[in-house]
């Protein structure tokens, strides 16, 4: 346990050594009508989740996994930008603390030296009748150090770690608190798209060949950029296609 403060900048921090999923706990709090700002932190997850139903490997003693309940006066379109905005916040903090360059693989993964070191899952409740966000649960999982013996199976070639040493409790706590601070800054400017310039500059897909499934067909193309709605723009044989994050999973050619 990191012995985080019980309250940090008005956010209640709840620590657990292990949970099934920090997102699950925050979702339960949000659905129950909890209005207090809450962050749930764990050091192992038995059922961590990623995008599109994937599992998120969350072993003990190697990472930190936390989720925040976020409520703000956002419209539906701005709410869809929470994940990429959070990716910017995480990437900047991890780069600052490690001294290593961090990139973002659209839309939600933070990469270092070609390997994934952090995943982000945002789960929202939207009120379309009011064009408003009711709440969002922002889940962040960071691989601080590699497991003893290294990552195994398919993760060996895909997963990386922020540090090449085991961070002490002080550094792990600093990771959590600095990300919370940076999230507050980034999310406060989300409606004005204040994060987009940084997001584009950190994109590891721009200029790369990718493939994705659409309408039952495998489509290949070259990423040309990211638009103001944070859609991935891909030049294909049939012209430019703009991809929404909830629509497809993109793979680098040859990956």
C-alpha positions in Angstrom: 0.0 0.0 0.0 1.2 3.5 -0.8 -0.5 5.3 2.1 -1.9 7.9 -0.2 -3.7 10.8 1.4 -7.4 10.2 2.1 -8.3 13.4 0.3 -6.3 14.9 -2.5 -7.4 18.2 -4.1 -11.0 17.4 -3.1 -10.9 13.8 -4.4 -11.4 10.9 -2.0 -8.7 8.3 -2.6 -9.5 4.6 -1.7 -6.7 2.1 -1.7 -7.0 -1.7 -2.1 -4.2 -4.3 -2.4 -6.3 -6.2 -4.9 -9.7 -5.9 -6.6 -11.5 -7.5 -9.5 -11.5 -4.2 -11.4 -11.1 -0.6 -10.2 -13.6 0.4 -12.9 -16.2 -1.9 -11.5 -16.0 -0.3 -8.1 -16.2 3.2 -9.5 -19.1 2.2 -11.8 -21.0 0.9 -8.7 -20.4 4.1 -6.9 -21.5 6.3 -9.8 -24.6 4.2 -10.5 -25.6 4.5 -6.8 -25.7 8.2 -7.2 -22.4 9.0 -5.4 -21.7 12.6 -6.1 -18.4 12.8 -4.3 -15.2 12.9 -6.4 -13.6 9.5 -5.9 -10.5 7.6 -7.1 -10.0 3.9 -6.4 -6.4 2.6 -6.5 -5.3 -1.0 -6.5 -2.0 -2.8 -7.0 -3.5 -5.9 -8.6 -6.6 -6.7 -10.5 -8.1 -10.1 -11.1 -10.4 -9.0 -13.9 -8.9 -5.9 -15.3 -10.6 -4.7 -18.5 -9.5 -3.0 -21.7 -11.4 -1.8 -24.8 -13.7 -4.0 -26.8 -14.0 -6.6 -24.0 -10.3 -7.4 -23.8 -8.6 -8.3 -20.5 -5.9 -6.1 -19.0 -3.0 -8.0 -17.4 -2.7 -6.5 -13.9 -0.3 -8.6 -11.8 0.8 -7.6 -8.2 3.9 -5.6 -7.5 4.5 -4.5 -11.1 2.0 -1.7 -11.8 -0.6 0.6 -10.4 -4.2 0.5 -11.5 -6.8 3.2 -10.7 -10.1 4.7 -11.8 -11.8 8.0 -11.2 -15.4 9.0 -11.2 -15.6 12.1 -13.3 -18.7 14.4 -13.5 -18.6 17.6 -15.5 -20.9 19.7 -17.6 -19.8 18.2 -20.9 -21.9 17.7 -24.0 -22.0 14.2 -25.7 -19.4 15.1 -28.4 -16.9 16.4 -25.9 -17.5 13.4 -23.6 -16.2 11.2 -26.4 -12.8 12.9 -26.1 -12.2 12.0 -22.5 -10.1 8.9 -23.4 -7.6 10.6 -25.7 -7.4 13.6 -23.4 -6.5 11.2 -20.5 -3.9 9.5 -22.7 -2.2 12.9 -23.1 -2.2 13.4 -19.4 -0.7 10.0 -18.6 1.9 10.2 -21.4 3.2 13.6 -20.2 3.5 12.5 -16.6 5.2 9.2 -17.4 7.6 11.0 -19.7 8.4 13.5 -17.0 9.1 10.9 -14.3 11.0 8.4 -16.4 12.9 10.7 -18.8 11.8 8.4 -21.6 9.8 9.4 -24.7 6.1 8.4 -24.5 3.8 8.1 -27.6 0.1 7.3 -28.0 -1.3 4.6 -30.2 -4.8 5.8 -31.1 -6.9 5.9 -29.3 -6.1 4.9 -25.7 -2.7 3.2 -25.3 0.6 4.8 -24.1 3.7 3.4 -25.7 7.4 3.6 -24.9 10.1 2.3 -27.2 7.5 0.4 -29.3 5.8 -1.3 -26.4 2.6 -0.6 -24.5 3.1 0.6 -21.0 -0.4 1.9 -20.2 -4.0 1.3 -21.2 -7.0 3.5 -20.6 -10.6 2.5 -20.5 -13.4 5.1 -20.1 -17.0 4.0 -19.4 -19.6 6.7 -19.7 -23.3 7.2 -19.0 -24.7 9.7 -21.4 -28.0 11.5 -21.3 -28.8 12.0 -25.0 -32.1 13.7 -24.2 -30.1 16.5 -22.6 -27.0 16.1 -24.8 -25.0 15.8 -21.6 -22.6 13.5 -19.7 -24.0 12.0 -16.6 -20.7 10.5 -15.4 -17.6 8.9 -16.8 -15.3 6.3 -15.1 -11.8 6.7 -16.3 -9.7 3.6 -15.7 -5.9 3.8 -16.0 -3.5 0.8 -15.8 0.3 1.5 -15.8 3.1 -1.1 -16.1 5.6 0.5 -13.8 8.1 -2.4 -14.0 8.2 -5.8 -15.8 7.1 -8.9 -13.8 9.9 -11.0 -12.4 11.1 -13.1 -15.4 9.6 -10.7 -17.8 6.2 -10.6 -19.6 5.2 -14.0 -21.0 3.2 -15.3 -23.9 2.0 -12.8 -26.5 2.7 -10.0 -24.0 6.4 -10.6 -24.4 6.6 -8.8 -27.7 3.8 -6.2 -26.9 4.0 -5.1 -23.3 6.7 -2.8 -21.8 7.3 -1.0 -18.6 7.9 2.6 -17.7 11.0 2.0 -15.5 13.8 -0.6 -15.7 13.8 -0.8 -11.9 11.2 -1.5 -9.2 9.9 1.9 -8.1 9.6 2.4 -4.3 6.3 3.4 -2.7 7.1 7.1 -2.9 7.6 7.0 -6.7 4.5 4.9 -7.2 2.4 7.3 -5.2 3.9 10.2 -7.2 2.8 8.5 -10.5 -0.8 8.4 -9.2 -1.0 11.9 -7.8 0.8 13.6 -10.7 -1.6 11.8 -13.2 -4.6 13.0 -11.2 -3.2 16.6 -11.3 -2.5 16.5 -15.0 -6.0 14.9 -15.7 -7.6 17.9 -13.9 -5.7 20.3 -16.2 -6.4 18.4 -19.5 -10.0 17.7 -18.8 -10.7 21.3 -17.9 -9.9 22.3 -21.5 -11.5 19.3 -23.2 -14.4 21.3 -24.8 -11.9 23.7 -26.5 -9.8 20.7 -27.7 -6.8 22.1 -25.8 -5.1 18.7 -25.7 -5.3 17.9 -29.4 -2.1 19.4 -30.5 -0.1 17.3 -28.0 -2.2 14.2 -28.9 -1.3 14.6 -32.6 2.4 15.2 -31.8 2.5 12.0 -29.7 0.7 9.8 -32.3 2.7 6.8 -33.2 0.4 5.9 -36.1 0.6 9.0 -38.2 2.4 8.2 -41.4 2.3 4.4 -40.8 0.5 1.7 -42.7 -2.4 0.1 -40.8 -5.2 -2.4 -41.3 -8.7 -2.6 -39.8 -12.0 -4.5 -40.3 -15.0 -2.6 -41.6 -18.2 -4.1 -43.0 -16.7 -7.6 -42.9 -13.7 -6.5 -45.1 -10.1 -6.0 -44.2 -9.0 -2.5 -45.2 -5.4 -1.3 -45.4 -4.2 2.3 -45.7 -1.8 5.0 -44.4 -2.7 7.2 -41.4 -2.6 10.8 -42.5 -3.7 12.5 -39.3 -6.2 12.9 -36.5 -9.2 15.3 -37.0 -10.8 17.7 -34.5 -13.2 14.9 -33.3 -10.1 12.7 -32.6 -11.0 10.4 -35.5 -8.2 8.6 -37.2 -7.9 9.7 -40.8 -6.7 6.9 -43.1 -5.9 7.1 -46.8 -7.0 4.0 -48.5 -7.3 2.9 -52.1 -10.9 4.1 -52.1 -10.1 7.5 -50.5 -9.8 8.9 -47.0 -11.8 7.2 -44.2 -12.3 8.8 -40.8 -12.5 6.1 -38.1 -14.3 6.5 -34.7 -12.6 4.9 -31.7 -15.6 2.8 -30.9 -15.9 1.5 -34.4 -12.7 -0.4 -35.1 -9.5 -1.7 -33.7 -6.5 -0.7 -35.7 -3.3 -2.8 -36.3 0.0 -1.6 -37.6 0.9 -3.4 -40.8 3.1 -6.4 -40.0 2.1 -6.4 -36.3 
